[in-house]
Amino acid sequence: MRGIIGLIIIAVVGYLSAHFLFERLSRRFLLVSGIEYILLGVIIGPQVLNFLTPEMVTQLSPIFSLGVGWIGLLFGMQVRFRRLRRLDPAYFWITLIEAMITFVIVGGFFGLVFWYGLDGRGQWSILIPAAYVLGTTAMVTAPSAVALVKLRFRGHRYHVTHTLQHVIGFNNLLGIIVFGLLFCFIHVGETAGIRPLTAVEWINLSVILGILLGILFHLLVRREHDENELLLALIGIVVYGSGIAYYLRLSPLFLNLIVGIVLTNLSPLRRLLYEALHATERPFFIIFLIFVGAMWNINAVWGYLLVPAYILVRMGAKFLGGYLAYLSIEKKRLLVPNVGWGLLSQGGVALALVVNYQQVYQNRFTDLVVCCILVSVIINELVSPRLARDFLADLGEITLPAPDTGLQQQRPTPTSPS
């Protein structure tokens, strides 16, 4: 109870202090909000002030599984099959090529690093999850950088910008799905029954549970129109789904994603449900970010040494995947060869993946992997808005203010590569 009350107080104080300070910096330097709460979590966590002790962080771990589940449900609620059918199939193809190439290159590279450099030979149960989570967090892309640039600067046409926004959304969706399979391929914990379940059986169980829970909650809320009641129902959905996933050692992110997909495609109240979910996103996410900072072992030296390699390999994989995706599509106006400049941002989904990994896969690689990903997320969130701004300005899709007069000055549109 002390941990929960303390966390609420910290969230309020942290929001009032860090938010206003960071808002000023964000307006001046084009920064994405959220980093300040991770740093606040580091300061009050076991590594610095120890207000949140290791015991409290451990006790609150099941509660923060709800934060992971909340993110999964939020993304699932945005997946409507009727809308997907109206989208250009090129978006799906671009995402598949770019994301999977990134996953294979980053995951494979760090698999070799753990095998040869960190003495992980033959230790598949710890090596594969470590390389796997580095690969999946490299796949996902935060929409914040492109959204911030689009909001701040006047645009003229948005061919590539729209492609980026669709690809980013599908990147995150694919990343959550691929990550959820990890808990089925390498399942931690004993299985009650005659024999352990196979990976295929765990996959089927995860999908079936998500579908059944989605149908169940659809039946429970289909006649409810009060916003407060719907919010309570959503909290119940996340608690129940995340609790089952936590007990079975499955991913609450993946399970709640399926629940959200079922709900948004079945329920006539999908708009009210999504609005209620979206309205509580910011306070819920702030507490989640504080926990991310508190659980971060900042003394994991090897994690810092891996950061430059992770950032560079991920960047190279994004550029290669984007270039190959560009070569594979017929509608060249949707993409440019160097689209990787707009896909470097990481964010909430990457953090949810690493928190979910840290809660289940506890081994000698865990702290260094978590440290590597958190540092790279912070660095990418600091630099990616400026990179995306310059990238879209060079394409002529936004206009930057002239530095000497402050007036809008349009950059020349380059010749189409097609």
Residue pairs with C-beta under 8 A, 6 or more apart in sequence:
2 56
3 52
3 56
3 59
3 60
4 60
4 63
6 51
6 52
6 56
7 52
7 60
7 287
7 290
7 291
10 40
10 44
10 51
10 52
10 290
11 283
11 286
11 287
11 290
14 36
14 37
14 40
14 286
14 290
15 283
15 286
18 36
18 37
18 39
18 40
19 33
19 36
21 36
22 31
22 33
22 35
22 36
23 33
25 31
26 32
26 33
30 148
30 149
30 152
30 385
30 386
30 389
31 381
31 382
31 385
32 142
32 144
32 145
32 148
32 345
32 347
32 381
32 384
32 385
34 144
34 285
34 289
34 347
34 348
34 381
35 378
35 381
35 382
37 286
37 289
37 290
37 293
38 289
38 290
38 292
38 293
38 296
38 351
38 374
38 378
39 293
40 290
40 293
41 52
41 289
41 290
41 291
41 292
41 293
41 294
41 295
41 296
42 48
42 293
42 294
42 296
42 298
43 49
43 293
44 51
44 52
44 290
44 293
44 294
45 51
45 52
45 57
45 293
45 294
45 295
45 296
46 52
46 53
46 54
46 57
46 294
47 296
47 297
47 298
47 299
52 60
52 294
57 291
57 294
57 295
60 291
61 359
62 243
62 246
64 288
64 291
64 355
64 359
65 242
65 243
65 245
65 246
65 252
65 356
65 359
66 238
66 239
66 242
66 252
67 284
67 285
67 287
67 288
67 291
67 352
67 355
68 242
68 251
68 252
68 253
68 288
68 352
68 355
68 356
69 238
69 241
69 242
69 245
69 252
69 253
69 255
69 256
70 238
70 256
70 277
70 281
70 284
70 288
71 253
71 285
71 288
71 348
71 349
71 352
72 176
72 251
72 252
72 253
72 254
72 255
72 256
72 257
72 259
72 260
72 352
73 234
73 237
73 238
73 241
73 256
73 257
73 259
73 260
73 277
74 260
74 277
74 278
74 281
75 172
75 173
75 176
75 257
75 260
75 349
76 256
76 257
76 258
76 259
76 260
76 261
76 262
76 263
76 264
77 260
77 261
77 263
77 264
77 270
77 273
77 274
77 277
78 169
78 260
78 264
78 274
79 173
79 260
79 261
79 264
79 265
80 264
80 265
80 270
81 265
82 265
87 166
88 331
88 334
90 329
90 330
90 331
90 334
91 163
91 166
91 167
91 170
91 334
92 170
93 325
93 328
93 329
94 163
94 167
94 322
94 325
94 328
94 329
94 334
94 335
95 166
95 167
95 170
95 171
95 174
96 174
97 321
97 324
97 325
97 328
98 167
98 171
98 318
98 321
98 322
98 324
98 325
98 339
98 343
99 139
99 170
99 171
99 174
99 175
99 321
100 139
100 174
100 321
101 317
101 320
101 321
101 324
102 135
102 138
102 139
102 314
102 317
102 318
102 321
103 135
103 136
103 138
103 139
103 178
104 135
105 313
105 316
105 317
105 320
106 134
106 135
106 138
106 310
106 313
106 314
106 317
107 131
107 132
107 134
107 135
107 136
107 138
108 131
108 135
109 309
109 313
110 130
110 131
110 134
110 135
110 306
110 309
110 310
110 313
111 127
111 128
111 131
113 306
113 309
114 120
114 127
114 130
114 131
114 365
115 121
115 127
118 302
118 365
120 126
120 127
120 130
120 365
124 186
125 186
125 363
126 361
126 363
126 364
126 365
127 365
128 182
128 185
128 186
129 182
129 186
129 357
129 361
129 365
130 361
130 363
130 365
130 366
130 369
132 179
132 182
133 179
133 182
133 353
133 354
133 357
133 361
133 369
133 373
134 310
134 369
134 372
134 373
136 175
136 178
136 179
136 182
136 353
137 175
137 346
137 350
137 353
137 354
137 373
137 377
138 310
138 313
138 314
138 317
138 318
139 171
139 174
139 175
139 178
140 171
140 172
140 175
140 176
140 346
140 347
140 349
140 350
140 353
141 167
141 168
141 171
141 172
141 343
141 344
141 345
141 346
141 347
142 168
142 345
142 346
142 347
142 348
142 349
142 350
142 381
142 384
143 165
143 168
143 169
143 345
143 347
144 345
144 347
144 381
144 385
145 342
145 344
145 345
145 381
145 384
145 385
145 387
145 388
146 161
146 164
146 165
146 168
146 342
146 345
146 388
146 392
147 165
148 385
149 385
149 388
149 389
149 392
149 398
150 158
150 161
150 392
150 398
152 389
153 389
153 392
153 393
153 398
153 399
153 400
154 398
154 399
154 408
155 161
155 397
155 398
155 399
156 396
156 397
156 398
156 399
156 410
157 396
157 397
158 397
159 333
159 334
159 397
160 334
160 335
160 336
160 339
160 342
160 392
160 395
160 397
161 392
161 397
161 398
163 334
163 335
163 339
164 339
164 342
164 343
167 343
168 343
171 343
172 349
173 257
175 349
175 353
176 253
176 254
176 257
176 349
176 353
177 254
177 257
179 251
179 253
179 254
179 353
179 356
180 206
180 250
180 251
180 253
180 254
180 255
180 257
181 203
181 254
182 251
182 357
183 202
183 206
183 249
183 250
183 251
183 254
183 360
184 199
184 200
184 202
184 203
184 206
184 250
185 199
186 361
187 196
187 197
187 199
187 202
187 249
188 249
188 360
188 361
189 249
190 196
191 197
197 205
202 250
205 248
205 250
206 250
206 251
206 254
206 255
206 258
207 258
209 244
209 250
209 255
209 258
210 241
210 254
210 255
210 256
210 257
210 258
210 259
210 261
210 262
211 258
211 262
213 237
213 240
213 241
213 244
213 255
213 258
213 259
213 262
214 258
214 259
214 260
214 261
214 262
214 263
214 266
215 262
215 266
217 233
217 236
217 237
217 259
217 263
218 262
218 263
218 266
218 267
220 233
221 230
221 233
221 267
221 269
221 273
222 267
222 268
222 269
224 230
224 233
224 269
225 269
225 272
227 272
227 275
227 276
230 269
230 272
230 273
230 276
231 276
231 279
231 280
234 273
234 276
234 277
237 256
237 259
237 263
238 256
241 252
241 255
241 256
241 259
242 252
242 255
242 256
244 250
244 255
245 251
245 252
245 254
245 255
245 256
246 252
249 360
251 356
252 356
253 352
253 353
253 356
263 270
263 273
264 270
264 273
264 274
267 273
285 348
288 351
288 352
288 355
289 351
291 355
292 351
292 354
292 355
292 374
295 355
295 358
295 370
296 370
296 371
296 374
297 367
297 370
297 371
298 371
300 367
300 368
300 370
300 371
302 368
302 371
303 367
303 368
303 369
303 370
303 371
303 372
303 375
304 371
304 372
304 375
306 368
306 372
307 372
307 375
307 376
307 379
310 372
310 373
310 376
311 376
311 379
311 380
314 344
314 376
315 340
315 344
318 340
318 343
318 344
319 338
319 340
320 340
321 340
322 335
322 337
322 338
322 339
322 340
322 343
323 337
323 338
323 339
323 340
325 335
325 339
326 332
326 335
326 336
326 337
326 339
329 335
332 416
332 417
332 418
333 416
333 418
336 395
336 417
337 417
338 391
341 387
341 388
341 390
341 391
342 387
342 388
342 391
342 392
344 380
344 383
344 384
344 387
344 388
345 380
345 381
345 384
345 385
345 388
346 376
346 377
346 380
346 381
346 384
347 377
347 381
350 373
350 377
351 374
351 377
354 369
354 370
354 373
354 374
357 366
357 369
357 370
358 366
358 370
389 398
389 400
392 398
393 399
393 400
393 411
394 411
394 414
395 413
395 414
396 410
396 411
396 412
396 413
396 414
399 408
399 409
399 410
399 411
400 408
400 409
400 411
401 407
401 408
401 409
402 408
402 409
